[in-house]
Amino acid sequence: MQRTVTVSGNPLISRERVQKLELLTHLVANLAHTVIICGPEGVGKSRLLKRFQETTTESWIFCWLKGDNSLSMEKIQEILGENIAQYMPDLKSLPLANAFDKIAARHNKIVLVIDDAGNLAPGLIEKIISYAERKPVLRVILTLTHSEIYLKNGTDPAIDDCYQIDIPPLSEKQCGDFLEYLSTLPNPRIQFSAINESMVASLYRETHGIPGNILAHLPATDDNKKDYSKTILFSAVAVLIVLALGVQWWSSRPKKAAPETTVAIATPKTKPTIQQPAVPAQAVQPQTVAQAPEIPASQATSSQPQKPVESLNNAPLTGIRNDVINDMHSREAIEEGLKHNDTPLQAPHPAPVVAPPSQPLANDTPKAAEIGADSGRQVQLDPSVALDAGERWLLEQPIENYTLQLMALSNEQAIIQVMQRHQAVGQNLRYLKTKTRSGRDRFVLLYGSFASPELAKADINTLPKELQKTWLRKIGVVQSEINATIPTDTPD
């Protein structure tokens, strides 16, 4: 069934993402605190930051950096100085600290955006956060996935005190709105007529509502294709102008009286050619013959079938009328033949031999459909049930076994969302609750129980890309952390 949803035209697609943008604007404008934009890879963190720069009404100085292992604190300070000199040439010769003071006196701000901050060297995020705390005019925004936040907690502990804005995946309805928005762009990757409910549902199951995965499933745009629309438009306008000038010239040209005389002379010449004796005989004869086919057609069952035939044989134009009659007979013969050929098709009799095997096939078809429907449906997880099941599962495992720790977050809902997206991993995906050194709750996501580290490492490649940043731990150590206040080897 064709969808009838109206395209909103909003690049952020959902109202929830617009609210995240408003929250980011408020934090940057009012609080000198590092902000982390987190979410799965491809969920739209960079798109949100670009929209933030496009919609801001303040004259802030934006400095964009791509996370790279080669970046250092000195290199970042150098890039900040270059951006300040580009926006404010009068501060070009000043040291960076003095330039910050001048910018603060003008009630302006510098926004440092580091995309893919998970690629930075260990400890660099800690230095950036500490540096920004001493410079109130500097605002820092980092983008990280949940797994990268977990890994950076061990090398950059200050990341735990930053503000976090979580970008969730799209819902199925928002996925359809996103496709319709893409169909309105120049050189669209999908046509609006191709979007329907079944297509959206299938794409949502495959991509889990992540915009980056949705774009990867669509055909790429042909950027090399030349656009001839302007050429066609200019050509059409030129043709219309030439046509208008031609009509105007034709209507304004002087008329000559000579052609009227020639027409008057030519008229009497045509009259004697029409009045020839042979023409009236031919003109009268078809009129009498023209009524001949109507008489035999209406009196086909009368008692005098020979009279129309005799009149046709005596007519001088028998060839023409016989063709008409032959056409009528051929049409009747074709219609009778079609009726004759359709007779066996109206009452098909299935062979009795085919009936027995068809019965089990008919019974198996609904079962197969039900199995297919169940496999494509995701089960909603109950947090309390999943947490209890994870702790029971862990306590049942041998203490000498090993497990893979996938992530550790302070937000239980984020863990539930990760498990919801990756239900295909199976029952080996468990989570439990521990405590940090400061006494706060921390939820740990685990995968599998393995007899040796080699077996555990061999199973990492089977995990989704989002979950492949793992930490190999002993089951006995993790068991001791369930009721303990301070984990023994978990970074805070």
C-alpha positions as CSV (number, residue, x, y, z in Angstrom):
1,M,0.0,0.0,0.0
2,Q,1.4,3.4,-0.9
3,R,2.3,5.7,2.0
4,T,0.6,9.1,2.2
5,V,2.9,10.7,4.9
6,T,3.7,14.4,4.2
7,V,7.4,15.2,3.9
8,S,8.5,17.5,6.7
9,G,11.5,18.9,4.8
10,N,13.5,18.9,8.1
11,P,17.0,17.5,7.7
12,L,17.0,16.3,11.4
13,I,13.8,14.3,10.5
14,S,12.4,13.9,14.1
15,R,11.2,16.3,16.8
16,E,13.5,14.4,19.3
17,R,16.6,15.4,17.3
18,V,15.4,19.0,17.1
19,Q,15.2,19.0,20.9
20,K,18.7,17.6,21.1
21,L,19.9,20.5,18.9
22,E,18.1,23.0,21.2
23,L,19.8,21.5,24.3
24,L,23.2,21.6,22.6
25,T,22.7,25.3,21.8
26,H,21.7,26.1,25.4
27,L,24.7,24.3,26.9
28,V,27.3,26.0,24.6
29,A,25.8,29.4,25.2
30,N,25.5,29.3,28.9
31,L,27.9,26.7,30.4
32,A,31.7,26.4,30.1
33,H,31.6,22.6,30.1
34,T,32.7,20.0,27.6
35,V,29.8,18.4,25.8
36,I,29.9,14.8,24.3
37,I,27.6,13.9,21.5
38,C,27.3,10.1,21.7
39,G,25.4,7.4,19.7
40,P,26.0,4.4,17.3
41,E,28.2,4.9,14.3
42,G,26.3,6.5,11.4
43,V,23.4,7.7,13.7
44,G,23.9,11.4,12.6
45,K,26.2,13.0,15.2
46,S,28.1,15.0,12.6
47,R,24.9,16.0,10.9
48,L,23.6,17.4,14.2
49,L,26.8,19.4,14.7
50,K,26.7,20.9,11.1
51,R,23.1,21.8,11.6
52,F,24.1,23.4,14.9
53,Q,26.6,25.7,13.1
54,E,24.2,26.5,10.3
55,T,21.3,27.5,12.6
56,T,23.3,29.4,15.3
57,T,22.6,33.2,15.3
58,E,25.7,34.0,17.3
59,S,29.0,35.2,15.7
60,W,31.0,32.3,17.3
61,I,34.3,31.2,16.0
62,F,34.0,27.5,14.9
63,C,37.1,25.3,14.7
64,W,36.4,21.8,13.2
65,L,38.9,18.9,13.7
66,K,38.8,15.3,12.6
67,G,39.9,12.9,15.3
68,D,43.4,11.5,14.4
69,N,46.0,9.7,16.4
70,S,48.6,12.2,15.2
71,L,47.0,15.2,16.8
72,S,48.6,16.7,19.9
73,M,47.8,19.6,22.3
74,E,50.3,21.9,20.6
75,K,48.9,21.1,17.1
76,I,45.3,21.9,18.4
77,Q,46.5,25.2,19.8
78,E,48.2,26.1,16.5
79,I,44.9,25.4,14.6
80,L,43.0,27.5,17.1
81,G,45.3,30.4,16.5
82,E,44.9,30.1,12.7
83,N,41.1,30.1,13.0
84,I,41.1,33.1,15.2
85,A,43.4,35.0,12.8
86,Q,41.0,34.1,9.9
87,Y,37.9,35.4,11.7
88,M,39.6,38.4,13.5
89,P,42.7,39.5,11.5
90,D,43.5,42.2,14.2
91,L,44.3,39.5,16.7
92,K,46.7,37.6,14.3
93,S,49.9,38.9,16.0
94,L,48.8,38.2,19.6
95,P,49.7,35.1,21.5
96,L,46.8,32.6,21.9
97,A,46.2,33.4,25.6
98,N,46.0,37.2,24.9
99,A,43.7,36.5,21.9
100,F,41.4,34.5,24.2
101,D,41.2,37.5,26.6
102,K,40.3,39.9,23.7
103,I,37.6,37.6,22.4
104,A,36.2,37.3,26.0
105,A,36.1,41.1,26.2
106,R,34.0,41.2,23.0
107,H,31.5,38.7,24.6
108,N,32.3,36.1,21.9
109,K,33.1,32.4,22.1
110,I,35.3,29.8,20.4
111,V,33.7,26.5,19.7
112,L,36.2,23.6,19.2
113,V,34.4,20.6,17.5
114,I,36.4,17.3,17.4
115,D,34.5,14.7,15.3
116,D,35.4,11.0,15.8
117,A,37.2,11.9,19.1
118,G,37.7,8.1,19.8
119,N,40.6,8.2,17.4
120,L,42.6,10.6,19.6
121,A,45.7,9.4,21.4
122,P,45.1,8.1,25.0
123,G,45.2,11.0,27.5
124,L,44.7,13.8,24.9
125,I,41.0,14.2,25.7
126,E,42.0,14.6,29.4
127,K,44.4,17.5,28.4
128,I,41.8,19.2,26.2
129,I,39.1,19.1,29.0
130,S,41.6,20.5,31.5
131,Y,42.7,23.2,29.1
132,A,39.1,24.3,28.4
133,E,38.3,24.6,32.1
134,R,41.0,27.3,32.4
135,K,39.7,29.1,29.3
136,P,36.0,30.1,29.8
137,V,35.8,31.5,26.3
138,L,36.6,28.1,24.8
139,R,33.8,25.5,24.3
140,V,34.6,21.9,23.5
141,I,32.3,19.4,21.7
142,L,33.3,15.8,21.1
143,T,31.6,13.0,19.2
144,L,32.0,9.4,20.5
145,T,30.3,6.1,20.3
146,H,29.2,4.3,23.5
147,S,32.1,1.8,23.1
148,E,34.6,4.6,22.7
149,I,33.3,6.3,25.8
150,Y,33.8,3.1,27.8
151,L,37.4,2.7,26.5
152,K,38.3,6.4,27.1
153,N,37.1,6.1,30.7
154,G,40.3,4.2,31.5
155,T,42.7,6.6,29.8
156,D,40.8,9.9,30.2
157,P,38.8,9.8,33.5
158,A,37.6,13.4,33.1
159,I,35.3,12.3,30.3
160,D,32.9,10.9,33.0
161,D,32.1,14.4,34.2
162,C,31.2,15.8,30.8
163,Y,27.6,16.5,29.6
164,Q,26.4,13.7,27.3
165,I,23.7,14.1,24.6
166,D,22.6,10.7,23.3
167,I,21.4,10.6,19.7
168,P,19.0,7.6,19.4
169,P,18.3,5.7,16.1
170,L,15.2,6.5,14.0
171,S,11.9,4.7,14.6
172,E,10.2,2.9,11.7
173,K,7.9,5.9,11.0
174,Q,10.9,8.3,11.2
175,C,12.8,6.0,8.8
176,G,10.0,6.5,6.2
177,D,10.1,10.3,6.8
178,F,13.8,10.2,6.2
179,L,13.4,8.4,2.9
180,E,10.8,10.9,1.7
181,Y,13.1,13.8,2.7
182,L,15.9,12.2,0.5
183,S,13.5,11.9,-2.4
184,T,13.0,15.7,-2.4
185,L,16.7,16.5,-2.7
186,P,18.4,17.3,-6.1
187,N,19.7,14.1,-7.7
188,P,17.7,12.0,-5.3
189,R,18.9,8.5,-4.4
190,I,15.3,7.2,-4.2
191,Q,12.1,8.2,-5.9
192,F,9.1,9.1,-3.9
193,S,6.9,6.6,-5.8
194,A,9.2,3.8,-4.7
195,I,8.5,4.4,-1.0
196,N,5.8,2.2,0.6
197,E,5.1,0.6,3.9
198,S,6.6,-2.8,3.1
199,M,9.8,-1.3,1.7
200,V,10.2,0.9,4.8
201,A,9.6,-2.0,7.2
202,S,12.2,-4.2,5.4
203,L,14.8,-1.4,5.3
204,Y,14.2,-0.6,9.0
205,R,14.8,-4.3,10.0
206,E,18.1,-4.4,8.1
207,T,19.4,-1.0,9.3
208,H,18.0,-0.7,12.8
209,G,17.0,2.9,12.0
210,I,20.5,4.2,11.7
211,P,20.6,6.9,8.9
212,G,24.2,5.9,7.9
213,N,23.1,2.3,7.3
214,I,20.0,3.5,5.4
215,L,22.1,5.5,3.0
216,A,24.5,2.6,2.5
217,H,21.5,0.5,1.3
218,L,20.4,3.1,-1.3
219,P,22.0,3.3,-4.8
220,A,24.7,6.0,-5.1
221,T,23.9,9.2,-6.9
222,D,25.3,9.8,-10.4
223,D,27.3,13.0,-9.7
224,N,28.9,12.8,-13.2
225,K,25.6,13.0,-14.9
226,K,25.3,16.3,-16.8
227,D,22.3,18.5,-16.1
228,Y,20.7,19.7,-19.3
229,S,17.7,21.4,-17.7
230,K,19.1,25.0,-18.1
231,T,20.1,24.3,-21.7
232,I,16.6,23.0,-22.5
233,L,15.0,25.9,-20.8
234,F,17.0,28.5,-22.7
235,S,16.4,26.7,-26.0
236,A,12.6,26.6,-25.3
237,V,12.6,30.4,-24.5
238,A,14.6,31.1,-27.7
239,V,12.2,29.1,-29.8
240,L,9.2,30.9,-28.3
241,I,10.7,34.3,-29.0
242,V,11.4,33.4,-32.6
243,L,7.9,32.0,-33.0
244,A,6.4,35.1,-31.6
245,L,8.4,37.4,-33.9
246,G,7.5,35.2,-36.9
247,V,3.7,35.4,-36.1
248,Q,4.0,39.2,-35.6
249,W,5.8,39.6,-39.0
250,W,3.3,37.4,-40.8
251,S,0.3,39.3,-39.4
252,S,1.7,42.7,-40.2
253,R,2.9,42.0,-43.8
254,P,0.9,43.8,-46.7
255,K,-1.8,41.7,-48.4
256,K,-1.9,41.4,-52.2
257,A,-5.2,41.4,-54.3
258,A,-3.8,39.4,-57.2
259,P,-4.4,36.0,-55.7
260,E,-8.1,36.7,-55.5
261,T,-8.3,37.2,-59.3
262,T,-6.5,33.9,-60.0
263,V,-8.9,32.1,-57.7
264,A,-11.9,33.5,-59.5
265,I,-10.4,32.4,-62.8
266,A,-9.5,28.9,-61.5
267,T,-13.0,28.3,-60.2
268,P,-14.8,27.9,-63.6
269,K,-12.1,25.6,-64.8
270,T,-12.9,23.0,-62.2
271,K,-16.6,22.9,-62.9
272,P,-16.6,21.2,-66.3
273,T,-14.1,18.6,-65.1
274,I,-16.6,17.5,-62.4
275,Q,-19.6,17.2,-64.8
276,Q,-18.6,14.0,-66.6
277,P,-21.1,11.4,-67.6
278,A,-19.2,8.5,-66.0
279,V,-19.1,10.0,-62.5
280,P,-22.8,10.2,-61.8
281,A,-23.3,6.5,-62.7
282,Q,-20.6,5.5,-60.2
283,A,-21.9,7.9,-57.7
284,V,-25.5,6.6,-57.8
285,Q,-24.6,2.9,-58.0
286,P,-22.7,2.7,-54.6
287,Q,-25.7,4.3,-52.9
288,T,-28.0,1.5,-54.0
289,V,-25.3,-1.1,-53.2
290,A,-24.6,0.5,-49.8
291,Q,-28.0,-0.5,-48.6
292,A,-27.5,-4.1,-49.9
293,P,-25.6,-5.5,-46.9
294,E,-28.2,-4.2,-44.4
295,I,-31.0,-6.3,-46.1
296,P,-29.3,-9.7,-46.0
297,A,-27.9,-9.0,-42.5
298,S,-31.4,-8.2,-41.0
299,Q,-33.1,-11.0,-43.0
300,A,-30.5,-13.7,-42.6
301,T,-33.2,-16.2,-41.4
302,S,-35.9,-15.1,-43.9
303,S,-37.4,-17.4,-46.5
304,Q,-35.7,-15.5,-49.4
305,P,-32.0,-15.8,-49.0
306,Q,-31.2,-15.7,-52.8
307,K,-32.4,-12.1,-53.5
308,P,-29.5,-10.2,-51.9
309,V,-27.0,-12.5,-53.7
310,E,-28.6,-11.9,-57.1
311,S,-28.6,-8.1,-56.6
312,L,-25.0,-8.2,-55.6
313,N,-24.1,-10.3,-58.6
314,N,-25.8,-7.8,-61.0
315,A,-24.1,-4.8,-59.4
316,P,-21.1,-3.2,-61.2
317,L,-19.2,-2.7,-57.9
318,T,-19.4,-6.2,-56.6
319,G,-15.7,-6.3,-55.6
320,I,-16.2,-3.6,-53.0
321,R,-19.3,-5.0,-51.4
322,N,-18.1,-8.6,-51.5
323,D,-15.1,-7.4,-49.4
324,V,-17.6,-6.0,-46.9
325,I,-19.6,-9.2,-46.7
326,N,-16.5,-11.3,-46.5
327,D,-15.3,-9.2,-43.6
328,M,-18.6,-9.7,-41.8
329,H,-18.5,-13.4,-42.3
330,S,-14.8,-13.6,-41.2
331,R,-15.7,-11.7,-38.0
332,E,-18.5,-14.0,-37.3
333,A,-16.3,-17.0,-37.9
334,I,-13.6,-15.6,-35.6
335,E,-16.1,-14.9,-32.8
336,E,-17.5,-18.5,-33.1
337,G,-13.9,-19.9,-33.1
338,L,-13.0,-17.9,-30.0
339,K,-16.2,-19.1,-28.2
340,H,-15.3,-22.6,-29.2
341,N,-11.7,-22.3,-27.9
342,D,-12.8,-20.7,-24.6
343,T,-15.2,-23.6,-23.8
344,P,-12.6,-26.0,-22.2
345,L,-11.0,-23.1,-20.3
346,Q,-14.2,-22.2,-18.4
347,A,-14.4,-25.6,-16.7
348,P,-10.9,-26.9,-15.8
349,H,-10.8,-30.3,-14.1
350,P,-7.6,-30.8,-12.0
351,A,-6.1,-34.2,-12.2
352,P,-6.8,-36.3,-9.1
353,V,-3.1,-37.4,-8.9
354,V,-2.0,-33.8,-8.0
355,A,-4.5,-33.4,-5.1
356,P,-2.7,-35.6,-2.5
357,P,0.7,-33.7,-2.5
358,S,-1.0,-30.3,-2.6
359,Q,-2.6,-30.9,0.8
360,P,0.6,-30.9,2.9
361,L,2.0,-27.9,0.9
362,A,-1.1,-25.9,1.8
363,N,-0.7,-26.8,5.5
364,D,3.0,-26.0,5.5
365,T,2.7,-22.6,3.9
366,P,1.1,-20.7,6.9
367,K,3.7,-22.2,9.2
368,A,6.5,-21.0,7.0
369,A,4.9,-17.6,6.8
370,E,4.5,-17.5,10.6
371,I,8.2,-18.5,11.1
372,G,9.3,-15.8,8.7
373,A,7.2,-13.2,10.4
374,D,8.5,-14.2,13.8
375,S,12.2,-14.0,12.7
376,G,11.8,-10.5,11.4
377,R,10.1,-9.3,14.6
378,Q,12.2,-7.9,17.5
379,V,11.2,-8.8,21.1
380,Q,10.9,-5.9,23.5
381,L,13.4,-6.5,26.4
382,D,12.3,-6.1,30.1
383,P,15.2,-4.3,31.9
384,S,14.6,-6.0,35.3
385,V,14.2,-9.4,33.8
386,A,17.3,-9.0,31.6
387,L,19.3,-7.7,34.6
388,D,18.3,-10.7,36.8
389,A,19.0,-13.2,34.1
390,G,22.4,-11.7,33.4
391,E,23.4,-12.0,37.1
392,R,22.1,-15.5,37.4
393,W,23.9,-16.5,34.2
394,L,27.2,-15.1,35.4
395,L,27.0,-16.9,38.8
396,E,26.4,-20.2,37.0
397,Q,29.6,-19.9,35.0
398,P,32.9,-21.6,36.1
399,I,35.2,-19.0,37.7
400,E,38.2,-20.1,35.6
401,N,36.3,-19.3,32.3
402,Y,36.8,-16.0,30.4
403,T,34.2,-13.5,29.0
404,L,34.3,-10.5,26.7
405,Q,33.3,-7.2,28.2
406,L,31.8,-5.1,25.4
407,M,30.9,-1.8,27.2
408,A,30.2,-0.3,30.6
409,L,27.9,2.7,30.9
410,S,26.1,4.7,33.6
411,N,22.9,4.8,31.6
412,E,21.0,1.5,31.8
413,Q,18.6,2.5,28.9
414,A,21.6,2.8,26.6
415,I,22.6,-0.8,27.4
416,I,19.1,-2.0,26.8
417,Q,19.0,-0.2,23.4
418,V,22.3,-1.8,22.3
419,M,20.9,-5.3,23.3
420,Q,17.6,-4.5,21.5
421,R,19.5,-3.6,18.2
422,H,21.7,-6.8,18.4
423,Q,19.2,-9.5,19.4
424,A,20.6,-11.6,16.6
425,V,23.8,-12.1,18.6
426,G,21.7,-14.5,20.8
427,Q,21.5,-15.5,24.5
428,N,25.3,-15.0,25.0
429,L,24.7,-11.2,25.3
430,R,24.1,-10.4,29.0
431,Y,24.4,-7.3,31.2
432,L,24.7,-6.7,35.0
433,K,25.0,-3.9,37.5
434,T,28.2,-2.9,39.4
435,K,29.4,0.1,41.3
436,T,32.1,2.7,40.5
437,R,34.7,4.0,43.0
438,S,32.5,7.0,43.6
439,G,29.5,4.7,44.5
440,R,27.5,5.3,41.3
441,D,25.8,2.6,39.3
442,R,27.5,1.2,36.3
443,F,26.0,-1.3,33.9
444,V,28.4,-3.8,32.2
445,L,27.6,-5.6,28.9
446,L,29.1,-9.1,28.6
447,Y,29.3,-11.7,25.8
448,G,29.8,-15.4,26.2
449,S,31.7,-17.8,28.5
450,F,34.9,-19.3,27.0
451,A,37.2,-22.0,28.4
452,S,40.3,-20.1,27.1
453,P,41.4,-16.6,25.9
454,E,42.0,-18.1,22.4
455,L,38.4,-19.2,22.0
456,A,37.2,-15.8,23.2
457,K,39.4,-13.9,20.8
458,A,38.3,-16.1,17.9
459,D,34.7,-15.2,18.5
460,I,35.3,-11.4,18.4
461,N,35.1,-11.3,14.6
462,T,31.5,-12.7,14.7
463,L,30.3,-9.7,16.6
464,P,28.7,-6.6,15.0
465,K,31.1,-3.8,14.2
466,E,29.7,-1.7,17.0
467,L,30.6,-4.4,19.6
468,Q,34.1,-5.4,18.4
469,K,36.0,-3.2,20.9
470,T,36.2,-5.7,23.7
471,W,38.0,-6.4,27.0
472,L,38.9,-10.0,27.9
473,R,38.1,-10.6,31.6
474,K,38.0,-13.6,33.9
475,I,34.5,-14.8,35.0
476,G,35.6,-15.0,38.7
477,V,36.7,-11.4,38.7
478,V,33.4,-10.2,37.2
479,Q,31.5,-12.3,39.7
480,S,33.2,-10.6,42.6
481,E,32.1,-7.2,41.3
482,I,28.3,-7.8,41.4
483,N,27.9,-7.1,45.1
484,A,31.1,-5.2,45.6
485,T,31.2,-1.4,46.0
486,I,34.4,-0.9,44.2
487,P,35.3,-3.0,41.1
488,T,38.7,-4.6,41.3
489,D,39.9,-4.0,37.7
490,T,37.2,-1.9,36.0
491,P,38.3,1.6,35.1
492,D,36.2,4.3,36.7
